[in-house]
């Protein structure tokens, strides 16, 4: 459970939780956007426990990307455009050693 900006998690949720994590802030920061807070917490967890990182093979990455783009399309035209985009990204992932072409994922 990630708490809302400013208010955090409700007292009932805190009571039901077995652990609570607080992100300390310094300077002029009064609160963090929930996405930023989640990213910071996940990065710290993965730094402390690298075995929690999942190893996804290139083949699994290609399949997940293709499935994602298929679900994203709302009509036949989008399906065609997104299918081509997935194919390009998959080709880059294979040629680039499986990194997935993250820098080229904008549409």
Secondary structure as GFF3:
##gff-version 3
##sequence-region A 1 107
A	DSSP	alpha_helix	11	16	.	.	.	ID=ss1
A	DSSP	alpha_helix	34	48	.	.	.	ID=ss2
A	DSSP	three_ten_helix	50	52	.	.	.	ID=ss3
A	DSSP	alpha_helix	58	72	.	.	.	ID=ss4
A	DSSP	alpha_helix	76	95	.	.	.	ID=ss5
A	DSSP	three_ten_helix	102	104	.	.	.	ID=ss6
###
